[in-house]
Amino acid sequence: MKPLLRWWLFISLTVVLTFTFYYFGLFSEVWDKDRTKLSFLIMILFFFTCIHCGKETIKVSKALEGNVTETEIKKTDWRGNQEVGWFISDFVLTIGMIGTVSGFLLMLTGAFAGVDLTDEVAMKNVLEKMSKGMSTALYTTLFGLICGGLLKIQYFSLGRATDILVGPIDKKNKEK
């Protein structure tokens, strides 16, 4: 049950952090500033992938406790479903980078077109428009990096538990 307890502790800390973000109004700020809303797509993928990791961790934990026969352990592809988690952890990083590029495009596209550089009010409007694009770029990057990293930690822990159950990948390949 050690892998399941590690996953549960990790999820508990994530829930506390989520409520802290909500309490301080960080989610509403991100909603206002991220014009692409990719940060929320990243968070949704993170949420469902954490649930997936939990289900896989429960299966591995039950097998480690001895609730699965040796034959079932050998027949089951324990790492196959984990690949989905590794893929999504990289995918949220990619979405974060797409948000970065989108934010820079929003920031720079037509920002200075037809603007009188000596007019203070016009320059203030340009800087305000540019700051929205920059905040989109930074928030999507931040959420992509954080969620991708947190998913990798979960799947690394699950992979270590799987190694205990069926042995490292190198040992498995040598036997073939």
N, C-alpha and C positions, 0 to 999 in steps of 0.2 A: 504493500500500500504506500510505500515511500514515494513513488512517482506521482501517485494521485494526490498525496498531501502537498508535494511541491507545487503541482499545478493549482491546487485549491488555494494555497497561500498566494501564489502569483495572481490569480484571478481576484482574490479578496483585496489585495493591494491595488489592483487595477480599478476595482469598483470604488474604493476609497478615493483614489486619485480622480476618477470620473466625477464623483459627487463634489469634490473640492473644486474642480473646474467649473461645474455647474453653479456652485454656491458663489463663486467670485465672478460669475458672468462671462467667463471666457468663451463658452460655446456661442453665446449670442454675439459676442464681439467678432468671433471668427465667421459667423453667419453673415454679419454685416460687411465684413472686409473681404471675404473670399468671394469674388464675383463668379468664379467657375463652379463653386460648391464641391470641388474635388476633395477637399478636406473631409467632408462628410461621407463621400463615397469611400474614402480610405477608412474612416471609422466604422462604417457598416461592414466592410470586408473584414476588418480586424475583429469585430464582434462575432461574426459568424465563423470565422476561422478559429477563434478561441474555443467556441463550442465544439467544433470539429476536433480540435486537439484534445479537449476534455473527453470526448467519446473514445478516441483512440487510446488515451491514457488509461481510461477505465478498463478497456479490453486488455491492455498490456499488464496492468496491475492485477487483474483477476488471474491472468496466466501465471504471473510471478508468484501468486499465492498458492498455486497448485490447483485451481479450479478448472483447469483445462488439461486434457490428456496429452501425453507426449506425442501421440500421433497427430492430434490437431495442431500442436505447436509446429511440427515439421511440415504439415500440409498448408498452413496459413501463410500468406504473404504479408508479414507484419509491417514491412517498410513501404509497401505499395501505396497505402492511403496517406502515409506521411509525406509522400512526394507532393501531394496537393498543397499541404501547408507550406512546404519550402517554396513552391512555385508562387503562392499568394504572397508570401513574405517578400519575395523579390518584385512581384507585381505591384504591391503598394508603393514600393520605392520608385518604380517606373511611373506610376500615376503622380507621385509627388514631383518627379522631374518634369512631367508633362505640364503640371500646374505651374512650375517655375517658369518654363518657357512661355506658357500662356500669359502668366502675369507680366513678364517682361514685354511681351507683344502688346498687351493692354496698356502698359505703361508708356511705351514709346510710339505706338501707332498714332500718328497725327497729333502728337502732343504739342508741337511747336508750329504746326501748319497755320499760317495766316495770323500769327500772334505778334502783336507789337511788343517787342522786348522792353520797351521803355515804359509801358503801361503796367503799374503795380497790380491793379485789380486783375488784369488778364494773366499776369504771371502767377498770381495767387491761385487762380482757377486751374492753370496748367499744373502747378505743383500739387494741387488737391487731386486732380485726375491721375497724375503720376503716382501719388502715394497709394491710391486704390490698387493700381496694378502691382506695385511693389509689395503691398501686404498680401495680395493673392499669391504672388511668387513665394514669399517667405512662409506663409502659413501652410501651403500645400507641401513645401519642402519639409517643414518641421513635422507635420503629421505623417508624411511618408517615411521619414527617417525613424521617428519614434515607434510608430506601429510596426514597421518592418523589423526593427530591432527587437521589439517585444515578442513578436511572433517567432523570430529566430531563437530567442531564449527558450520559449516553450517547446519548440520542435527539437531543439538540441537536447533538452532534458528528456523528452520522449524517446529520442534516438538512443540516448545512453541507456535508458531502461530496456529498450528493445535489444540492444547489444547484450545486456545481461541475460535476457531471455533466450535469444537464439545465437548469440555470438557475434563478433565483429564481422563486417562485410568481407574483409580480407581472408578471414578463416573460412568463411562459407565458400568463397571462390576457390580456395586451395583444395577443398575437399572434392570439387567437381573435376 
